[in-house]
Amino acid sequence: MTTQLTITIEESLLNRIGKAEVEKSLEEWITQLQLRAAAKEILEDMSENDMVNDVRWQAARELAWQQEKSKYLVK
């Protein structure tokens, strides 16, 4: 679902910058809002999960360490 909004822009600004540039700026702003909304959802999801105390996460972390530790340990 989409909602259409009407905004008022001074004609002098529109004449100086141009309609295409204003449209481009508004589209970029909407994209930034979408990214902020997605980031907020991710943070909310992450705050609901306690990964430090999650047994499955700890097991996966240990397995990854066992598989990759040779790259990081000095011999």
Biopython code that builds the backbone (N, CA, C, O; Angstrom):
import numpy as np
from Bio.PDB.StructureBuilder import StructureBuilder

atoms = [
    (1, "MET", "N", (0.840, -1.181, 0.000)),
    (1, "MET", "CA", (0.000, 0.000, 0.000)),
    (1, "MET", "C", (0.882, 1.240, 0.000)),
    (1, "MET", "O", (1.889, 1.284, 0.706)),
    (2, "THR", "N", (0.528, 2.205, -0.753)),
    (2, "THR", "CA", (1.249, 3.470, -0.784)),
    (2, "THR", "C", (0.295, 4.603, -0.456)),
    (2, "THR", "O", (-0.918, 4.497, -0.634)),
    (3, "THR", "N", (0.870, 5.673, 0.023)),
    (3, "THR", "CA", (0.099, 6.868, 0.329)),
    (3, "THR", "C", (0.698, 8.024, -0.443)),
    (3, "THR", "O", (1.918, 8.170, -0.517)),
    (4, "GLN", "N", (-0.146, 8.825, -1.005)),
    (4, "GLN", "CA", (0.329, 9.976, -1.755)),
    (4, "GLN", "C", (0.267, 11.193, -0.843)),
    (4, "GLN", "O", (-0.751, 11.455, -0.204)),
    (5, "LEU", "N", (1.378, 11.937, -0.793)),
    (5, "LEU", "CA", (1.437, 13.159, -0.007)),
    (5, "LEU", "C", (1.584, 14.341, -0.945)),
    (5, "LEU", "O", (2.200, 14.239, -2.006)),
    (6, "THR", "N", (1.020, 15.447, -0.547)),
    (6, "THR", "CA", (1.168, 16.677, -1.309)),
    (6, "THR", "C", (2.040, 17.615, -0.494)),
    (6, "THR", "O", (1.781, 17.847, 0.687)),
    (7, "ILE", "N", (3.073, 18.155, -1.127)),
    (7, "ILE", "CA", (3.944, 19.101, -0.440)),
    (7, "ILE", "C", (3.915, 20.423, -1.191)),
    (7, "ILE", "O", (3.612, 20.481, -2.383)),
    (8, "THR", "N", (4.237, 21.475, -0.464)),
    (8, "THR", "CA", (4.275, 22.801, -1.062)),
    (8, "THR", "C", (5.731, 23.243, -1.155)),
    (8, "THR", "O", (6.453, 23.234, -0.158)),
    (9, "ILE", "N", (6.151, 23.622, -2.335)),
    (9, "ILE", "CA", (7.511, 24.082, -2.581)),
    (9, "ILE", "C", (7.427, 25.468, -3.193)),
    (9, "ILE", "O", (6.650, 25.708, -4.117)),
    (10, "GLU", "N", (8.228, 26.364, -2.672)),
    (10, "GLU", "CA", (8.236, 27.716, -3.226)),
    (10, "GLU", "C", (8.645, 27.658, -4.699)),
    (10, "GLU", "O", (9.582, 26.955, -5.078)),
    (11, "GLU", "N", (7.937, 28.396, -5.487)),
    (11, "GLU", "CA", (8.204, 28.390, -6.927)),
    (11, "GLU", "C", (9.618, 28.861, -7.233)),
    (11, "GLU", "O", (10.252, 28.370, -8.167)),
    (12, "SER", "N", (10.109, 29.807, -6.452)),
    (12, "SER", "CA", (11.465, 30.320, -6.705)),
    (12, "SER", "C", (12.499, 29.202, -6.475)),
    (12, "SER", "O", (13.481, 29.118, -7.212)),
    (13, "LEU", "N", (12.295, 28.365, -5.487)),
    (13, "LEU", "CA", (13.209, 27.238, -5.249)),
    (13, "LEU", "C", (13.121, 26.250, -6.397)),
    (13, "LEU", "O", (14.143, 25.784, -6.901)),
    (14, "LEU", "N", (11.922, 25.933, -6.805)),
    (14, "LEU", "CA", (11.722, 25.009, -7.918)),
    (14, "LEU", "C", (12.378, 25.538, -9.191)),
    (14, "LEU", "O", (12.973, 24.772, -9.949)),
    (15, "ASN", "N", (12.270, 26.844, -9.423)),
    (15, "ASN", "CA", (12.887, 27.449, -10.607)),
    (15, "ASN", "C", (14.416, 27.409, -10.520)),
    (15, "ASN", "O", (15.087, 27.188, -11.528)),
    (16, "ARG", "N", (14.967, 27.620, -9.320)),
    (16, "ARG", "CA", (16.424, 27.622, -9.164)),
    (16, "ARG", "C", (17.002, 26.233, -9.288)),
    (16, "ARG", "O", (18.020, 26.040, -9.953)),
    (17, "ILE", "N", (16.371, 25.270, -8.661)),
    (17, "ILE", "CA", (16.926, 23.910, -8.597)),
    (17, "ILE", "C", (16.427, 23.043, -9.744)),
    (17, "ILE", "O", (17.182, 22.234, -10.284)),
    (18, "GLY", "N", (15.196, 23.199, -10.109)),
    (18, "GLY", "CA", (14.609, 22.393, -11.173)),
    (18, "GLY", "C", (13.782, 21.253, -10.600)),
    (18, "GLY", "O", (14.114, 20.674, -9.566)),
    (19, "LYS", "N", (12.713, 20.952, -11.290)),
    (19, "LYS", "CA", (11.777, 19.919, -10.841)),
    (19, "LYS", "C", (12.456, 18.554, -10.737)),
    (19, "LYS", "O", (12.233, 17.823, -9.772)),
    (20, "ALA", "N", (13.270, 18.212, -11.709)),
    (20, "ALA", "CA", (13.930, 16.897, -11.707)),
    (20, "ALA", "C", (14.840, 16.743, -10.493)),
    (20, "ALA", "O", (14.887, 15.675, -9.883)),
    (21, "GLU", "N", (15.564, 17.809, -10.140)),
    (21, "GLU", "CA", (16.468, 17.748, -8.986)),
    (21, "GLU", "C", (15.683, 17.621, -7.685)),
    (21, "GLU", "O", (16.091, 16.889, -6.784)),
    (22, "VAL", "N", (14.573, 18.323, -7.582)),
    (22, "VAL", "CA", (13.726, 18.216, -6.391)),
    (22, "VAL", "C", (13.174, 16.798, -6.275)),
    (22, "VAL", "O", (13.183, 16.220, -5.187)),
    (23, "GLU", "N", (12.698, 16.235, -7.373)),
    (23, "GLU", "CA", (12.178, 14.870, -7.360)),
    (23, "GLU", "C", (13.260, 13.874, -6.956)),
    (23, "GLU", "O", (13.017, 12.957, -6.173)),
    (24, "LYS", "N", (14.460, 14.072, -7.506)),
    (24, "LYS", "CA", (15.583, 13.189, -7.174)),
    (24, "LYS", "C", (15.909, 13.274, -5.681)),
    (24, "LYS", "O", (16.118, 12.248, -5.034)),
    (25, "SER", "N", (15.952, 14.476, -5.140)),
    (25, "SER", "CA", (16.248, 14.662, -3.714)),
    (25, "SER", "C", (15.188, 14.010, -2.839)),
    (25, "SER", "O", (15.509, 13.392, -1.824)),
    (26, "LEU", "N", (13.943, 14.146, -3.223)),
    (26, "LEU", "CA", (12.861, 13.536, -2.446)),
    (26, "LEU", "C", (12.932, 12.006, -2.499)),
    (26, "LEU", "O", (12.686, 11.341, -1.493)),
    (27, "GLU", "N", (13.261, 11.455, -3.652)),
    (27, "GLU", "CA", (13.401, 10.004, -3.779)),
    (27, "GLU", "C", (14.547, 9.494, -2.912)),
    (27, "GLU", "O", (14.426, 8.449, -2.273)),
    (28, "GLU", "N", (15.671, 10.239, -2.888)),
    (28, "GLU", "CA", (16.795, 9.854, -2.037)),
    (28, "GLU", "C", (16.404, 9.908, -0.565)),
    (28, "GLU", "O", (16.787, 9.036, 0.215)),
    (29, "TRP", "N", (15.650, 10.920, -0.189)),
    (29, "TRP", "CA", (15.202, 11.068, 1.186)),
    (29, "TRP", "C", (14.285, 9.909, 1.587)),
    (29, "TRP", "O", (14.400, 9.382, 2.694)),
    (30, "ILE", "N", (13.385, 9.516, 0.699)),
    (30, "ILE", "CA", (12.496, 8.380, 0.966)),
    (30, "ILE", "C", (13.314, 7.104, 1.112)),
    (30, "ILE", "O", (13.018, 6.286, 1.983)),
    (31, "THR", "N", (14.326, 6.917, 0.287)),
    (31, "THR", "CA", (15.202, 5.746, 0.395)),
    (31, "THR", "C", (15.887, 5.720, 1.750)),
    (31, "THR", "O", (15.968, 4.667, 2.383)),
    (32, "GLN", "N", (16.383, 6.866, 2.204)),
    (32, "GLN", "CA", (17.011, 6.938, 3.523)),
    (32, "GLN", "C", (16.023, 6.598, 4.625)),
    (32, "GLN", "O", (16.383, 5.916, 5.585)),
    (33, "LEU", "N", (14.801, 7.052, 4.509)),
    (33, "LEU", "CA", (13.775, 6.719, 5.498)),
    (33, "LEU", "C", (13.504, 5.215, 5.521)),
    (33, "LEU", "O", (13.326, 4.630, 6.589)),
    (34, "GLN", "N", (13.475, 4.591, 4.342)),
    (34, "GLN", "CA", (13.262, 3.148, 4.274)),
    (34, "GLN", "C", (14.401, 2.396, 4.944)),
    (34, "GLN", "O", (14.169, 1.416, 5.652)),
    (35, "LEU", "N", (15.632, 2.851, 4.725)),
    (35, "LEU", "CA", (16.784, 2.211, 5.361)),
    (35, "LEU", "C", (16.748, 2.388, 6.875)),
    (35, "LEU", "O", (17.047, 1.454, 7.619)),
    (36, "ARG", "N", (16.382, 3.586, 7.332)),
    (36, "ARG", "CA", (16.271, 3.814, 8.775)),
    (36, "ARG", "C", (15.199, 2.935, 9.391)),
    (36, "ARG", "O", (15.388, 2.407, 10.487)),
    (37, "ALA", "N", (14.075, 2.768, 8.704)),
    (37, "ALA", "CA", (12.998, 1.915, 9.214)),
    (37, "ALA", "C", (13.462, 0.462, 9.279)),
    (37, "ALA", "O", (13.167, -0.233, 10.251)),
    (38, "ALA", "N", (14.182, -0.008, 8.262)),
    (38, "ALA", "CA", (14.694, -1.382, 8.261)),
    (38, "ALA", "C", (15.699, -1.576, 9.380)),
    (38, "ALA", "O", (15.674, -2.600, 10.063)),
    (39, "ALA", "N", (16.587, -0.608, 9.578)),
    (39, "ALA", "CA", (17.580, -0.703, 10.654)),
    (39, "ALA", "C", (16.892, -0.745, 12.018)),
    (39, "ALA", "O", (17.309, -1.490, 12.905)),
    (40, "LYS", "N", (15.861, 0.041, 12.180)),
    (40, "LYS", "CA", (15.117, 0.058, 13.446)),
    (40, "LYS", "C", (14.487, -1.309, 13.715)),
    (40, "LYS", "O", (14.516, -1.798, 14.844)),
    (41, "GLU", "N", (13.922, -1.918, 12.679)),
    (41, "GLU", "CA", (13.333, -3.256, 12.839)),
    (41, "GLU", "C", (14.394, -4.285, 13.225)),
    (41, "GLU", "O", (14.160, -5.136, 14.082)),
    (42, "ILE", "N", (15.563, -4.199, 12.585)),
    (42, "ILE", "CA", (16.647, -5.138, 12.895)),
    (42, "ILE", "C", (17.080, -4.973, 14.347)),
    (42, "ILE", "O", (17.264, -5.963, 15.056)),
    (43, "LEU", "N", (17.244, -3.729, 14.792)),
    (43, "LEU", "CA", (17.646, -3.490, 16.177)),
    (43, "LEU", "C", (16.609, -4.012, 17.164)),
    (43, "LEU", "O", (16.957, -4.564, 18.208)),
    (44, "GLU", "N", (15.345, -3.837, 16.831)),
    (44, "GLU", "CA", (14.291, -4.344, 17.702)),
    (44, "GLU", "C", (14.333, -5.871, 17.767)),
    (44, "GLU", "O", (14.176, -6.453, 18.840)),
    (45, "ASP", "N", (14.545, -6.519, 16.616)),
    (45, "ASP", "CA", (14.642, -7.980, 16.591)),
    (45, "ASP", "C", (15.847, -8.454, 17.389)),
    (45, "ASP", "O", (15.761, -9.439, 18.123)),
    (46, "MET", "N", (16.970, -7.758, 17.249)),
    (46, "MET", "CA", (18.184, -8.171, 17.947)),
    (46, "MET", "C", (18.050, -7.992, 19.454)),
    (46, "MET", "O", (18.598, -8.781, 20.224)),
    (47, "SER", "N", (17.331, -6.966, 19.876)),
    (47, "SER", "CA", (17.188, -6.730, 21.314)),
    (47, "SER", "C", (16.305, -7.797, 21.966)),
    (47, "SER", "O", (16.376, -8.012, 23.176)),
    (48, "GLU", "N", (15.482, -8.457, 21.168)),
    (48, "GLU", "CA", (14.625, -9.518, 21.695)),
    (48, "GLU", "C", (15.386, -10.832, 21.863)),
    (48, "GLU", "O", (14.937, -11.719, 22.589)),
    (49, "ASN", "N", (16.535, -10.962, 21.195)),
    (49, "ASN", "CA", (17.320, -12.189, 21.254)),
    (49, "ASN", "C", (18.580, -11.961, 22.074)),
    (49, "ASN", "O", (19.324, -11.010, 21.832)),
    (50, "ASP", "N", (18.815, -12.831, 23.039)),
    (50, "ASP", "CA", (20.020, -12.762, 23.849)),
    (50, "ASP", "C", (21.021, -13.751, 23.284)),
    (50, "ASP", "O", (21.119, -14.885, 23.753)),
    (51, "MET", "N", (21.771, -13.316, 22.268)),
    (51, "MET", "CA", (22.665, -14.229, 21.570)),
    (51, "MET", "C", (23.816, -14.700, 22.451)),
    (51, "MET", "O", (24.315, -15.810, 22.270)),
    (52, "VAL", "N", (24.236, -13.889, 23.383)),
    (52, "VAL", "CA", (25.357, -14.271, 24.244)),
    (52, "VAL", "C", (25.012, -15.517, 25.045)),
    (52, "VAL", "O", (25.876, -16.362, 25.279)),
    (53, "ASN", "N", (23.784, -15.635, 25.459)),
    (53, "ASN", "CA", (23.371, -16.779, 26.268)),
    (53, "ASN", "C", (22.615, -17.843, 25.476)),
    (53, "ASN", "O", (22.077, -18.787, 26.056)),
    (54, "ASP", "N", (22.575, -17.692, 24.165)),
    (54, "ASP", "CA", (21.888, -18.667, 23.322)),
    (54, "ASP", "C", (22.818, -19.852, 23.061)),
    (54, "ASP", "O", (23.907, -19.683, 22.512)),
    (55, "VAL", "N", (22.390, -21.038, 23.452)),
    (55, "VAL", "CA", (23.208, -22.239, 23.339)),
    (55, "VAL", "C", (23.568, -22.532, 21.884)),
    (55, "VAL", "O", (24.703, -22.909, 21.596)),
    (56, "ARG", "N", (22.628, -22.365, 20.973)),
    (56, "ARG", "CA", (22.892, -22.632, 19.558)),
    (56, "ARG", "C", (23.917, -21.653, 18.995)),
    (56, "ARG", "O", (24.788, -22.040, 18.216)),
    (57, "TRP", "N", (23.814, -20.390, 19.387)),
    (57, "TRP", "CA", (24.762, -19.393, 18.914)),
    (57, "TRP", "C", (26.159, -19.689, 19.457)),
    (57, "TRP", "O", (27.146, -19.572, 18.731)),
    (58, "GLN", "N", (26.244, -20.071, 20.730)),
    (58, "GLN", "CA", (27.536, -20.405, 21.324)),
    (58, "GLN", "C", (28.165, -21.603, 20.613)),
    (58, "GLN", "O", (29.371, -21.613, 20.368)),
    (59, "ALA", "N", (27.362, -22.605, 20.283)),
    (59, "ALA", "CA", (27.871, -23.789, 19.583)),
    (59, "ALA", "C", (28.357, -23.412, 18.183)),
    (59, "ALA", "O", (29.403, -23.890, 17.745)),
    (60, "ALA", "N", (27.615, -22.567, 17.484)),
    (60, "ALA", "CA", (28.015, -22.140, 16.147)),
    (60, "ALA", "C", (29.293, -21.312, 16.209)),
    (60, "ALA", "O", (30.164, -21.442, 15.349)),
    (61, "ARG", "N", (29.404, -20.471, 17.214)),
    (61, "ARG", "CA", (30.611, -19.658, 17.376)),
    (61, "ARG", "C", (31.823, -20.541, 17.652)),
    (61, "ARG", "O", (32.894, -20.312, 17.090)),
    (62, "GLU", "N", (31.668, -21.533, 18.501)),
    (62, "GLU", "CA", (32.765, -22.451, 18.823)),
    (62, "GLU", "C", (33.174, -23.260, 17.594)),
    (62, "GLU", "O", (34.364, -23.446, 17.342)),
    (63, "LEU", "N", (32.200, -23.739, 16.834)),
    (63, "LEU", "CA", (32.491, -24.486, 15.616)),
    (63, "LEU", "C", (33.259, -23.618, 14.616)),
    (63, "LEU", "O", (34.227, -24.074, 14.007)),
    (64, "ALA", "N", (32.830, -22.381, 14.451)),
    (64, "ALA", "CA", (33.519, -21.467, 13.542)),
    (64, "ALA", "C", (34.950, -21.232, 14.006)),
    (64, "ALA", "O", (35.869, -21.195, 13.187)),
    (65, "TRP", "N", (35.147, -21.075, 15.308)),
    (65, "TRP", "CA", (36.496, -20.875, 15.831)),
    (65, "TRP", "C", (37.363, -22.103, 15.557)),
    (65, "TRP", "O", (38.511, -21.963, 15.135)),
    (66, "GLN", "N", (36.840, -23.276, 15.787)),
    (66, "GLN", "CA", (37.608, -24.503, 15.553)),
    (66, "GLN", "C", (37.999, -24.630, 14.081)),
    (66, "GLN", "O", (39.092, -25.100, 13.762)),
    (67, "GLN", "N", (37.121, -24.217, 13.202)),
    (67, "GLN", "CA", (37.389, -24.322, 11.773)),
    (67, "GLN", "C", (38.367, -23.257, 11.277)),
    (67, "GLN", "O", (39.092, -23.506, 10.313)),
    (68, "GLU", "N", (38.410, -22.093, 11.897)),
    (68, "GLU", "CA", (39.183, -20.971, 11.382)),
    (68, "GLU", "C", (40.364, -20.565, 12.244)),
    (68, "GLU", "O", (41.134, -19.696, 11.834)),
    (69, "LYS", "N", (40.543, -21.150, 13.417)),
    (69, "LYS", "CA", (41.560, -20.655, 14.338)),
    (69, "LYS", "C", (42.993, -20.779, 13.801)),
    (69, "LYS", "O", (43.875, -20.027, 14.215)),
    (70, "SER", "N", (43.222, -21.705, 12.901)),
    (70, "SER", "CA", (44.580, -21.854, 12.358)),
    (70, "SER", "C", (45.015, -20.611, 11.596)),
    (70, "SER", "O", (46.213, -20.377, 11.439)),
    (71, "LYS", "N", (44.080, -19.821, 11.126)),
    (71, "LYS", "CA", (44.409, -18.594, 10.400)),
    (71, "LYS", "C", (44.882, -17.479, 11.337)),
    (71, "LYS", "O", (45.531, -16.527, 10.905)),
    (72, "TYR", "N", (44.548, -17.612, 12.630)),
    (72, "TYR", "CA", (44.783, -16.516, 13.555)),
    (72, "TYR", "C", (45.797, -16.832, 14.651)),
    (72, "TYR", "O", (46.338, -15.914, 15.267)),
    (73, "LEU", "N", (46.060, -18.096, 14.902)),
    (73, "LEU", "CA", (46.995, -18.470, 15.939)),
    (73, "LEU", "C", (48.418, -18.425, 15.402)),
    (73, "LEU", "O", (48.682, -18.885, 14.291)),
    (74, "VAL", "N", (49.326, -17.876, 16.182)),
    (74, "VAL", "CA", (50.729, -17.786, 15.798)),
    (74, "VAL", "C", (51.415, -19.068, 16.224)),
    (74, "VAL", "O", (51.272, -19.511, 17.364)),
    (75, "LYS", "N", (52.156, -19.660, 15.310)),
    (75, "LYS", "CA", (52.827, -20.934, 15.615)),
    (75, "LYS", "C", (54.269, -20.697, 15.987)),
    (75, "LYS", "O", (54.996, -21.648, 16.276)),
]
sb = StructureBuilder()
sb.init_structure("model")
sb.init_model(0)
sb.init_chain("A")
sb.init_seg("    ")
for serial, (resi, resn, name, xyz) in enumerate(atoms, 1):
    if name == "N":
        sb.init_residue(resn, " ", resi, " ")
    sb.init_atom(name, np.array(xyz, "f"), 0.0, 1.0, " ", f" {name:<3s}", serial, name[0])
structure = sb.get_structure()
